[in-house]
Amino acid sequence: MQYYLQKNRLNGLEKKYTAKSVNSRSYTFDDIVRDLLDYQTGLSSSVIYGVWEGIKHTIEKRLKEGNSINTELFNVRAGIKGNFESQDDEFSPGRHKIKLNMQPGTVLRRIQNEIKPKKLSPGVITIINSVTDIKSGSVDEILAPGNSIRITGKSVKIAGNDPSCGLYFVSSKTSEQPVKVEISDITVNKPSEIITIVPKLGKGIWKVRVVSQFSKGNKFLKEPKTQTYEKNLTVA
């Protein structure tokens, strides 16, 4: 896991630094299926998807019944949030809310102790500060296919010879693959700014992702760095 340090903005802690992890690639269940096929489990993709649908249905059913789920990967149980006025008080949707509490299981707890952190030097950190729709002036809100947007930040320039390098739009729908922008549609490509035309995207929530080997030195980074902007952008 790659990380860099930034100033702590909390009162009284301004002289301290906090670690911020750099977003890496997000894998969907489709990616997991492809890995399973490569692993030669002997199962077809249709069987794997069928089992997965059955698992989801069973977990959903048991949770709706008020039961808990305990597995090696995760533990989840339902609870009630909100206060009750007396022993005779009953659940009221206006004052109370059902909340699912999830915790990592034994496997994930073990894995978190095996993740090796790697500190990045300031010269290779990519930070996206804003995404602006140039036509409307809207900041961090909308994406309009065919319009131009301005992405500002630090070390956002697209550079490198790795085929994964590029500017992407990532859908909140895990079934949709990230959309890579044609290099010819990127009209400005600077360390502090990218201007590009928004490609054809379906309605919904999207995020901007930069994958680049750009470095402030004279050489490309050995491995591409990935930064996904945390703000949700909407295609209406």
Steps between C-alpha positions, in 0.01 A plus 500: 500500500645833395454808716619855546495742792294816522452767765244418767225763482347429840532774761795441729660252260616739227864405558425132447459300177251234403539222244278498194491185291519531123206344323593187314295306250153395608411141411145392422344155524552468123875533564479235772325264260777547244758424769312184595494387137875561475546306825348199322242408760320290241189718534347690211419870529126422487534265799703756696245776433217262593663412833566870569136589439400220738738626768368856469139380517566285809687778687226750417230258615668419833572866578139599426396238753712681759775240508877552500748384237841377615756397238877494464480816289250709693253509788179700473200548725204737515457752780271788589625858518314755711373544856176372652306715746385223730467123538164520322632706208504325161701529180411812301649562152514871573719453810668166441695340219611146418875494447721217378822466698779334305842390619781309328514126558805294592648502147469876449631572850805289418549673165496851650808402700675378184451815290836668453491883497726689261556871550498715185729796460324835437626504141291202391173574678192559284227713656177604325357822644199573281304408188328792329246493216640785288170590329289536816775572752366225726770359732504140624138441406415410142641324197347585163612269217638712217588791730854588604612468862802637682673274751736684734745355748856391555694271265182410307676494162443183298840359405672166462528205265298254706175423312296559817601868514217734421199696624198292597139546605394235750133415552348428841338200333747216547370327187630784280865514396694828539484720190842609376524841332648512151834679515388722211217631721746631761575855387711607801726256682707675768620402849249743654217479247323271256231618260308234315173428325267278701435179303162334460394383847180348630283676758612458858790566736857507369847570636812630324812283512855586391750223425846634417873444524565873516781615728661837555830346401621424148386136511163332523408312814562126472140421590190707418341688790122510530294776656119495507329826591284458808213723380196350327415657163154462347396437142134603486 
